[in-house]
Amino acid sequence: MPKPELDKLAAELEAHLGDPHDPASRMPFERILDHDEREEYPYPFVNLLQRWGVHEYNIPAAQGGRAGDVETGFNLLRLVARRDPTTATALIITSLAFLPAWIAGTDEQKQYLVDAMKQGSRYAWGLSERNHGSDVLGNELRADKVDGGYLLTGEKWLIGNARVADGLTVFARTKESGGPAGYSILLLEKRRTPAGSVEELPDERLHGLRAIDMSGIRVDGVFVPDSARLGAEGAGLEIALQTSQVARTLIGSIALSAVDTALRGTLDFTEHRVIFGRTVSDIPYSRRQLTECFADLMVADAVSLGAVRSLQLVPEQASVWSSVAKYLVPTMLERTMSQLNVVLGARFYLRDDPHHGIHQKMLRDLLVANFADGNTVVNLKNLALQLDGLLAAAVEPPAGAAGAAEERVADLYGMDRPLPLYRPWDQELFSRGRDDALLAAPASLAALRRLADGAGTAGRAEGDRLRRAADTAAELLGRAPALHARSRTLKTGLGRAYGQSAELFDLAKEYCLLHAVAACVHTHVHSAAAMEDPLPSGALLLLQLERLRRHWYPHEAVTTAADVDEVMAVLRRLHRGDRLFSHWQFRLAGRTGPRPGAR
């Protein structure tokens, strides 16, 4: 969707939902917290958003939906999740349950599910099992072949929407021996089976997302017809992994939105709270804390921008981009939330005030982004299995690879660049050593230096910041050869134990940081013209890179007090202008009630 259209669509959704601080709005924090306290599924909010049509931006236009690209649905979910991650998760789950049909289903199957979803039906993605966790090839739910279909026997557990869903797409063993070709995907319509044949397991009480339905099902010989199989028999693992790549990018919207709301609420407090004769925001240490949190959020935003667009532009690299985003965004923003807790102080411990109570909810809800649809270890392992090839290509790019990556990266990180029609079946499970973010990094660094040189006398401070940002990024990206050397030494020393070593997982973590450095530079260079004042900002880019650099040098700064003051000015303008804390800067619903002060 062209950027002006997406900006307009986002503003329409925000206006429809209204100011979440206003109890009279359609989706206020007060009612959201009430559902959370009572652990009551948010039917009113899910129904409200279905009536507006949010879910239609995650189903294909060919079958009557409105989805032409993943980016639109991702950003609409961010606007929902900034109010309630639980409602956003409920919507994401139905979208993920449809993905196997989008990837491998027939036109008839897609149309059937789209029609059902547009009529309000809810679905669940039945992948995980109680005894197997992330080991999907250990799954035991069987689909035994019989005339005209299959008999499903077994259990699925910790499944979102399982009890409230009308149906589930189920990952089932179709070969006794199992193995990569031993699983298939089948659609189980709960409402079309004999009464009582699908046993719904008890709803599990959760630390976060307290109002979500998280339960499971148990079946014993339940019949589903051949027409319920999505894709070829034995293709279940590939379809499930392709679905997970999308899930890993979408779930980042929860973490981004949780921190956006928490930072916004903290600013409401620090901009009015006076202590020791000045507002908390103007105390140098607190100011740095706030701007660092903002910089973290913008790092995660840049990583997500590329990851979401990669699903359409470089689907052959989806295994890398989705895993980097799924590891880095939640783990980084968990740290950010902890930092905001310190700034907000005792207020974040108060439950009765909706303004501070929502901070607690966001703190709890953010954690789901870490473990849902592949936890930290799963994503690091996926990267670790490809690390040798990725580092080798980054250090010595194959002939023509860097040039091709340079062309693609302008689209990957250019918010105003058009996207091709989404084709989820093109996603591949291994990248063959390619990661355009790193391959194109030298070209974007050169472009960043040109921007610095072009700032002129009037923009001397901005030019200086951009040059320092380029120097910092070059320093960090220059770690790739040493990282590659360490990987080769480790492989030689450990032999067969290399693939499961803790040291390899640490190398994968560092690789994610290098990808994030490149993402920040690419976003500044290729989306600069699409941003609105007060972005782009050289000071903000410099602070973003400093935050990444602190993973290696935790006590060394590259920014000055003046740089921090400039970032604070950017943050204040976005906050006071009711803009999303993102490179997208979507216009949010204006405040209709009193802006919370220093209580």
NORTAPE-V306411 format. One record per pair of residues at least 24 apart in sequence whose C-alpha atoms are under 8 Angstrom apart, sorted by the first residue. I is the first residue (numbers start at 0). J is the second residue. Records with the same first field share a line. If there is no record, write none. Layout:
BEGIN
I=J + J
END
This chain:
BEGIN
0=67 + 68 + 71 + 417 + 418
1=415 + 416 + 417
2=414 + 415
5=71
6=585 + 586
9=74 + 75 + 78 + 585 + 586
10=585 + 586 + 587 + 588
12=75 + 78
13=78 + 586 + 587 + 588
14=587 + 588
16=588
17=588 + 589
18=588 + 589 + 590 + 591 + 592
19=82
20=353 + 354 + 590 + 592
21=590 + 591 + 592
26=82
27=82
28=82 + 83 + 353 + 354 + 357
29=353
31=82 + 83
32=353 + 356 + 357 + 360
34=210
35=208 + 209 + 210
36=209 + 210
37=210
38=209 + 210 + 211
39=209 + 210 + 211
40=210 + 211 + 212
41=85 + 86 + 210 + 211
44=86
45=86 + 89 + 90
46=119
49=117 + 119
54=90 + 94
55=117
57=94
58=94 + 97 + 113
59=101
62=106 + 109 + 110 + 113
63=113
64=113
67=420 + 421
68=311 + 418 + 419 + 420 + 421
69=307 + 308 + 310 + 311 + 421
70=307 + 308
73=249 + 252 + 307
74=252
76=252
77=252 + 253 + 255 + 256
78=256
80=252 + 253 + 256 + 257
81=253 + 256 + 257 + 259 + 260
82=260
84=208 + 253 + 256 + 257 + 361 + 364 + 365
85=208 + 209 + 210 + 211 + 364
86=211
87=253
88=211 + 250 + 253
89=159 + 160 + 211
91=249 + 250
92=122 + 123 + 124 + 159 + 160
93=121 + 122 + 123 + 124
94=122
95=123 + 124 + 242 + 245 + 246
96=122 + 123 + 124 + 125 + 167 + 168
97=122 + 168
98=242
99=168 + 184 + 229 + 230 + 238 + 239 + 242
100=229 + 230
101=423 + 424
102=238 + 422 + 423 + 424
103=229 + 230 + 231 + 238 + 424
104=229 + 230
105=229 + 230
108=229
120=164 + 165
121=160 + 163 + 164 + 165 + 166
122=160 + 161 + 164 + 165 + 166 + 167 + 168
123=158 + 159 + 160 + 161 + 164 + 166 + 167 + 168
124=158 + 159 + 167 + 168 + 169
125=155 + 156 + 158 + 167 + 168 + 169 + 170
126=155 + 158 + 169 + 170 + 239
127=155 + 156 + 157 + 158
128=154 + 155 + 156 + 157
129=155 + 156 + 157
133=373 + 377
136=177 + 178 + 179
137=177
138=171 + 172
139=171 + 172
140=170 + 171 + 172
141=171 + 172 + 173
142=171 + 172 + 173
143=173
144=173
147=224 + 225
148=222 + 223 + 224 + 225 + 226
149=221 + 222 + 223 + 224 + 225
150=219 + 220 + 221 + 222 + 223
151=218 + 219 + 220 + 221 + 222 + 223
152=217 + 218 + 219 + 220 + 221
153=217 + 218 + 219
154=215 + 216 + 217 + 218
155=215 + 216 + 217
156=200 + 214 + 215 + 216
157=203 + 213 + 214 + 215
158=213 + 214 + 215
159=211 + 212 + 213 + 214 + 215
160=211 + 212 + 213 + 214
161=199 + 212 + 213 + 214 + 215 + 216
162=199 + 200 + 202 + 212 + 213 + 214 + 215 + 216
163=212
164=189
165=189 + 190
166=190
170=235 + 239
171=235
173=232 + 233
174=233
179=233 + 236
180=233 + 234 + 235 + 236
181=233 + 234 + 235
182=232 + 233 + 234 + 235 + 236
183=228 + 229 + 230 + 231 + 232 + 233 + 234 + 235 + 236
184=228 + 229 + 230 + 232 + 234 + 235 + 238
185=223 + 227 + 228 + 229
186=223 + 227 + 228 + 229
187=223 + 227
192=221 + 222
196=221
197=221
206=363 + 364
207=360 + 363 + 364 + 365 + 366 + 367
208=360 + 363 + 364 + 367
237=428
240=428
241=423 + 424 + 426 + 427 + 428
243=372 + 373
244=317 + 318 + 321 + 322
245=310 + 321
246=372
247=321 + 322 + 324 + 325 + 372 + 373
248=303 + 306 + 307 + 321 + 324 + 325
249=307
250=325 + 368 + 371
251=303 + 324 + 325 + 328 + 329 + 368
253=364 + 365 + 368
254=328 + 329 + 332 + 365 + 366 + 368
255=296 + 299 + 300 + 328 + 332
257=361 + 362 + 364 + 365
258=296 + 332 + 335 + 336 + 361
259=296 + 579 + 580
260=358 + 361
261=336 + 339 + 357 + 358 + 361
262=289 + 292 + 293 + 339
263=574
264=354 + 355 + 358
265=339 + 342 + 343
267=594 + 595 + 596 + 597
268=343 + 595 + 596 + 597 + 598
269=343 + 597
270=596
271=596 + 597
272=596 + 597 + 598
273=597
285=342
286=563 + 564 + 567
287=563
288=338 + 339 + 342
289=339 + 342 + 567
290=563 + 566 + 567 + 570
291=542 + 543 + 546
292=335 + 336 + 338 + 339
293=570 + 580
294=539 + 540 + 542 + 543 + 546
295=331 + 332 + 335 + 543 + 546
296=332 + 335 + 580 + 581
297=543 + 580 + 581 + 582
298=515 + 518 + 519 + 543
299=324 + 327 + 328 + 331 + 332 + 515
300=581 + 582
301=412 + 515 + 518 + 519 + 522 + 582
302=328 + 514 + 515 + 518 + 519
303=328
304=411 + 412
305=411 + 412 + 518
308=411 + 412 + 418
309=411
310=421 + 423 + 426
311=418 + 419 + 420 + 421 + 422 + 423
312=407 + 410 + 411 + 418 + 419
314=423 + 425 + 426 + 427
315=425 + 426 + 427 + 428 + 429 + 430
316=426 + 427 + 428 + 429 + 430 + 433 + 434
317=426 + 427 + 428 + 429 + 430
318=381 + 427 + 428 + 429 + 430
319=381 + 382 + 429 + 430 + 434
320=434
322=378 + 379 + 381 + 382
323=378 + 379 + 382 + 511 + 514
325=368 + 369 + 374 + 375 + 378
326=369 + 374 + 375 + 378 + 379 + 511
327=511 + 512
329=365 + 366 + 368 + 369
330=369
333=365 + 366
336=362
354=595
379=504 + 507 + 508
380=504 + 507
382=507
383=498 + 503 + 504 + 506 + 507
384=498
385=429 + 430 + 431 + 432
386=432 + 507
387=432 + 483 + 486 + 487
388=431 + 432 + 433
389=431 + 432 + 433 + 434
390=432 + 479 + 480 + 482 + 483
391=432 + 483
392=432 + 433 + 438
393=434 + 437 + 438 + 479
394=479 + 480 + 483
396=438
400=438
401=435 + 438 + 439
402=439
404=435 + 436 + 438 + 439
405=435 + 438 + 439 + 442
407=435
408=435 + 436 + 439 + 521
409=521 + 525
410=525
412=518 + 521 + 522 + 525 + 526
413=522 + 525 + 526 + 529
414=525 + 526 + 529 + 583
415=526 + 529
436=514 + 517 + 518 + 521
437=513 + 514 + 517
440=517 + 520 + 521
443=520 + 521 + 524
444=469 + 472 + 473 + 520
446=524
447=520 + 524
461=536 + 537 + 538
462=537
464=537 + 538 + 541
465=537 + 538 + 540 + 541
467=541
468=537 + 540 + 541 + 544
471=541 + 544 + 545 + 557
472=516 + 517 + 520 + 544
475=513 + 516 + 548
476=513 + 516 + 517
479=510 + 513
482=506
512=547
515=547
516=544 + 547
519=543 + 544
530=582 + 583 + 584
531=584
533=569 + 572 + 573
534=569 + 582
536=566 + 569
538=562 + 563 + 565 + 566
539=565 + 566
END
